[in-house]
C-alpha cells in the first residue's frame, strides 16, 4: 500500500473531507489548537498544529514534510488587502523553499486589474495578486475560485423583513443577472479530487459553482422551503454601497463584478464533487438557522 500523502490544511471543512479519504494524512493548522474545534479535528484523526499566517517561522514548521497544502486566507479578520497579500506570498515562498508538490489555493480574480481600476473588491484583489505570484513562482498549483457562499444568506445576504409589503426582501443588487452559489462546506471534496489528480489540475484555475440563480429564483426557493414569502428587493448597487456598514462599498463592487458573469464551471464542480448541494438542498439542511425570520 502506497504511503499516504501529508496535506497541510488551512480550513476546517476541508480537513474533514480529506480525513474521510484514505489517500491522505492531514495536518490541520489553527491559531489556537486548544479550542474545541481543534480538539474535534484531533479526535477525527488530524494532526493539529498552531500557526499564525503572518508568522513565517510558524508557517514553515507547519509545512515541513508535506506533499501539498490547501491554503486559504480570511480578509474579514483584518480588512487589510496588504495583510492578505503578505500572508499569501509568505506561504508561496515557503512552499517553493520546502519543495511542496501541490499548492491548492482558495483564490479569486484581481477585479481592480480586470476592470482597469473601475471596481475595487479588496478581498478579491488580494487573492488575485497572490494567484499571480503563485503562477510566477514555479510551485505546482491549482487555484479554486469559489462563488458566493450559500452561508452568506445567514450574514451579508440575510433577508430583511418588509412589514409594509409582508415579504422578506433579499437586498442583493444583481438585477436579473443570475448569481453563482455554493456551500463552503462542499469545497472539501473538490480539494480532495484535485489533490488526487495532480496531472489533470496542476497549473489550472478553476471557477466553482453549484448552480446559478437569479435573486428572484433564490427568493422563490426560500419561500418554498421556509414557508414564508420572500422576494427580490430590487436594490441597486448604488443604494447598497450607501448602506453604511463596514465593507458596503466593497460588496457593492463585488456584486457589480458578479454581474459581469465571472467564469464559474458548474459541470466541472459537479464532477469534482458529485455530492455538491443545490441551494434548495443546503437550505433544507439549514432550515433552523432561518427560524428568526
C-alpha positions as CSV (number, residue, x, y, z in Angstrom):
1,X,0.0,0.0,0.0
2,X,1.4,3.4,-1.0
3,X,2.3,5.9,1.7
4,X,-0.4,8.4,2.4
5,X,0.4,11.9,1.3
6,X,0.6,14.5,4.0
7,X,-1.6,17.5,3.3
8,X,-1.4,20.7,5.4
9,X,-4.8,22.3,5.5
10,X,-5.9,25.8,6.5
11,X,-9.7,25.4,6.8
12,X,-11.7,23.1,9.0
13,X,-14.3,22.0,6.4
14,X,-11.6,20.8,4.0
15,X,-9.8,19.0,6.9
16,X,-13.0,16.9,7.5
17,X,-13.3,16.0,3.8
18,X,-9.7,14.9,3.5
19,X,-9.8,12.8,6.6
20,X,-12.5,10.7,5.0
21,X,-10.2,9.8,2.2
22,X,-7.6,7.0,2.9
23,X,-5.2,8.7,0.4
24,X,-4.2,11.4,2.8
25,X,-2.7,12.2,6.2
26,X,-3.9,15.6,7.4
27,X,-2.2,18.3,9.4
28,X,-4.7,20.9,10.4
29,X,-3.4,24.5,11.0
30,X,-5.2,26.7,13.6
31,X,-4.2,29.7,15.6
32,X,-5.5,28.0,18.7
33,X,-5.3,24.2,18.9
34,X,-6.8,24.3,22.4
35,X,-10.2,25.5,21.2
36,X,-12.9,22.8,20.9
37,X,-12.8,22.9,17.1
38,X,-9.1,21.9,17.3
39,X,-9.8,19.2,19.7
40,X,-12.5,17.8,17.5
41,X,-10.2,17.7,14.4
42,X,-7.6,15.9,16.5
43,X,-10.3,13.4,17.6
44,X,-11.2,12.8,13.9
45,X,-7.6,11.9,13.1
46,X,-5.9,15.1,12.1
47,X,-2.5,16.3,13.4
48,X,-3.4,19.8,14.8
49,X,-0.7,22.4,14.9
50,X,-0.6,26.1,15.8
51,X,0.4,28.7,13.2
52,X,-0.4,32.4,12.6
53,X,-0.5,33.1,8.9
54,X,1.6,36.2,9.3
55,X,4.4,34.4,11.2
56,X,6.9,32.8,8.8
57,X,8.5,30.6,11.3
58,X,5.3,29.1,12.5
59,X,4.1,28.5,8.9
60,X,7.4,26.9,8.0
61,X,7.1,24.5,10.8
62,X,3.5,23.7,9.8
63,X,4.5,22.9,6.2
64,X,7.6,20.8,7.0
65,X,7.5,17.4,5.4
66,X,4.2,18.0,3.5
67,X,3.4,16.7,0.0
68,X,0.9,19.5,-0.5
69,X,-1.4,22.0,1.1
70,X,-4.7,23.7,0.9
71,X,-4.2,27.4,1.7
72,X,-7.0,30.0,2.4
73,X,-6.8,33.4,4.0
74,X,-9.6,35.4,5.6
75,X,-9.7,39.1,4.6
76,X,-12.6,39.8,7.1
77,X,-10.4,39.1,10.1
78,X,-8.4,42.3,9.5
79,X,-10.0,44.1,6.4
80,X,-6.5,44.6,5.0
81,X,-5.5,43.8,1.4
82,X,-1.9,44.2,2.3
83,X,-2.0,41.7,5.1
84,X,-3.8,39.1,3.0
85,X,-1.2,39.5,0.1
86,X,1.7,39.3,2.6
87,X,0.2,36.1,4.1
88,X,-0.2,34.5,0.7
89,X,3.3,35.4,-0.5
90,X,4.9,34.0,2.7
91,X,3.1,30.7,2.1
92,X,4.0,30.5,-1.6
93,X,7.7,31.3,-0.8
94,X,7.8,28.6,1.8
95,X,6.1,26.1,-0.5
96,X,8.8,26.7,-3.0
97,X,11.6,26.5,-0.4
98,X,10.3,23.3,1.0
99,X,9.5,21.6,-2.3
100,X,5.8,21.1,-2.0
101,X,4.4,19.2,-4.9
102,X,0.9,20.7,-4.9
103,X,-0.3,24.0,-3.6
104,X,-4.1,24.2,-3.7
105,X,-5.1,27.8,-3.2
106,X,-8.5,29.4,-2.5
107,X,-8.1,32.2,-5.0
108,X,-10.2,34.8,-6.7
109,X,-10.0,37.3,-9.6
110,X,-8.0,40.6,-9.4
111,X,-11.1,42.7,-10.0
112,X,-9.3,46.0,-9.9
113,X,-6.8,44.9,-12.6
114,X,-9.5,43.2,-14.7
115,X,-11.7,46.4,-14.7
116,X,-8.9,48.9,-15.2
117,X,-9.4,50.3,-11.8
118,X,-13.2,50.8,-12.2
119,X,-14.0,48.3,-9.4
120,X,-12.2,47.7,-6.2
121,X,-13.1,44.5,-4.4
122,X,-10.2,44.2,-1.9
123,X,-10.9,40.7,-0.7
124,X,-10.9,39.5,-4.4
125,X,-8.0,41.7,-5.5
126,X,-5.7,40.5,-2.7
127,X,-6.3,36.9,-3.6
128,X,-5.9,37.7,-7.3
129,X,-2.4,39.2,-6.6
130,X,-1.4,36.1,-4.7
131,X,-2.7,33.9,-7.6
132,X,-0.4,35.9,-10.0
133,X,2.5,35.5,-7.6
134,X,1.8,31.8,-7.3
135,X,1.7,31.3,-11.1
136,X,5.0,33.0,-11.4
137,X,6.7,31.1,-8.6
138,X,7.1,27.8,-10.3
139,X,5.3,26.0,-7.4
140,X,2.9,23.3,-8.8
141,X,-0.6,24.8,-8.0
142,X,-4.3,24.7,-8.6
143,X,-6.4,27.8,-7.7
144,X,-10.0,27.2,-6.8
145,X,-12.3,30.3,-7.1
146,X,-15.4,30.0,-5.0
147,X,-18.7,31.7,-6.0
148,X,-21.0,33.4,-3.5
149,X,-21.3,31.2,-0.4
150,X,-24.8,30.0,0.4
151,X,-23.8,30.6,4.0
152,X,-23.8,34.3,3.2
153,X,-27.6,34.2,3.3
154,X,-27.2,34.0,7.1
155,X,-24.9,37.0,7.2
156,X,-24.2,39.5,4.4
157,X,-27.2,38.4,2.3
158,X,-29.6,37.9,5.2
159,X,-33.2,38.8,4.2
160,X,-34.8,41.9,5.6
161,X,-38.3,41.9,6.9
162,X,-40.6,44.2,5.0
163,X,-43.6,44.9,7.3
164,X,-45.5,47.0,4.8
165,X,-45.1,44.5,1.9
166,X,-45.5,41.4,4.0
167,X,-42.5,39.6,2.4
168,X,-38.9,39.2,3.4
169,X,-36.7,41.0,1.0
170,X,-33.4,39.8,-0.5
171,X,-31.5,43.1,-1.0
172,X,-28.8,41.7,-3.2
173,X,-28.1,44.1,-6.1
174,X,-27.9,41.7,-9.1
175,X,-30.8,42.9,-11.1
176,X,-31.9,40.0,-13.3
177,X,-28.4,38.6,-13.7
178,X,-28.0,35.1,-12.2
179,X,-25.5,34.7,-9.4
180,X,-23.4,31.6,-8.9
181,X,-23.5,30.0,-5.5
182,X,-22.2,27.1,-3.5
183,X,-21.9,26.0,0.1
184,X,-18.4,26.4,1.5
185,X,-18.9,23.1,3.2
186,X,-18.8,21.4,-0.2
187,X,-15.3,22.7,-1.1
188,X,-13.5,19.9,0.8
189,X,-14.4,17.1,-1.7
190,X,-13.4,19.4,-4.6
191,X,-10.0,19.8,-2.9
192,X,-9.7,16.0,-2.4
193,X,-10.5,15.4,-6.1
194,X,-7.9,17.9,-7.2
195,X,-5.2,16.6,-5.0
196,X,-5.8,13.0,-6.2
197,X,-5.4,14.0,-9.9
198,X,-2.5,16.4,-9.9
199,X,-1.7,15.8,-13.6
200,X,-5.2,16.9,-14.6
201,X,-5.3,20.1,-12.4
202,X,-1.8,21.4,-11.9
203,X,-1.4,24.9,-13.3
204,X,-5.2,25.3,-13.6
205,X,-7.5,28.0,-12.3
206,X,-11.0,26.6,-11.7
207,X,-14.1,28.6,-11.1
208,X,-16.6,26.7,-8.9
209,X,-20.4,26.8,-8.7
210,X,-23.2,24.5,-7.6
211,X,-25.8,26.4,-9.5
212,X,-26.7,29.8,-11.0
213,X,-29.9,31.5,-9.9
214,X,-31.4,35.0,-10.2
215,X,-32.2,36.7,-6.9
216,X,-35.9,36.2,-7.6
217,X,-35.2,32.5,-8.0
218,X,-33.3,32.4,-4.7
219,X,-36.3,34.1,-3.2
220,X,-38.7,31.5,-4.7
221,X,-36.6,28.7,-3.2
222,X,-36.6,30.3,0.2
223,X,-40.4,30.8,0.1
224,X,-40.9,27.2,-0.9
225,X,-38.5,25.7,1.8
226,X,-39.1,28.1,4.7
227,X,-42.9,28.5,4.2
228,X,-42.7,32.3,4.3
229,X,-42.8,34.9,1.5
230,X,-39.5,36.1,0.1
231,X,-38.8,38.3,-2.9
232,X,-36.1,40.2,-4.7
233,X,-35.8,43.6,-3.0
234,X,-34.7,45.1,-6.4
235,X,-31.9,47.1,-4.6
236,X,-29.4,48.8,-6.9
237,X,-25.6,48.7,-6.2
238,X,-25.7,52.5,-5.9
239,X,-28.1,52.2,-3.0
240,X,-26.4,49.2,-1.5
241,X,-23.0,50.9,-1.3
242,X,-24.5,53.7,0.8
243,X,-26.0,51.4,3.5
244,X,-23.1,52.4,5.8
245,X,-21.9,49.1,7.3
246,X,-18.2,48.2,7.1
247,X,-17.4,46.9,3.6
248,X,-20.7,48.1,2.0
249,X,-18.9,49.8,-1.0
250,X,-16.6,46.8,-1.4
251,X,-19.6,44.4,-1.5
252,X,-21.4,46.7,-3.9
253,X,-18.4,46.5,-6.3
254,X,-18.4,42.7,-5.8
255,X,-22.0,42.5,-7.0
256,X,-21.1,44.7,-9.9
257,X,-18.3,42.2,-10.8
258,X,-20.7,39.3,-10.4
259,X,-23.0,41.0,-12.9
260,X,-20.1,40.7,-15.4
261,X,-20.5,36.9,-15.1
262,X,-17.1,35.7,-14.0
263,X,-16.2,32.2,-15.2
264,X,-17.6,29.5,-12.9
265,X,-17.9,25.9,-14.2
266,X,-21.0,24.2,-12.8
267,X,-20.4,20.9,-14.8
268,X,-16.7,20.6,-13.6
269,X,-17.8,21.4,-10.0
270,X,-20.3,18.6,-10.0
271,X,-17.6,16.3,-11.5
272,X,-15.1,17.2,-8.7
273,X,-17.8,16.8,-6.0
274,X,-20.8,14.7,-7.1
275,X,-22.4,15.4,-3.8
276,X,-22.3,19.2,-4.1
277,X,-25.6,20.6,-2.9
278,X,-28.1,22.8,-4.6
279,X,-29.3,25.9,-2.8
280,X,-32.6,24.1,-2.0
281,X,-30.7,21.1,-0.5
282,X,-28.5,23.4,1.5
283,X,-31.4,25.5,2.7
284,X,-33.4,22.4,3.8
285,X,-30.4,21.2,5.8
286,X,-30.0,24.7,7.5
287,X,-33.7,25.5,7.8
288,X,-33.5,26.0,11.6
289,X,-30.9,28.8,11.2
290,X,-33.6,30.9,9.5
291,X,-36.2,30.4,12.3
292,X,-35.9,34.0,13.4
293,X,-37.1,35.5,10.1
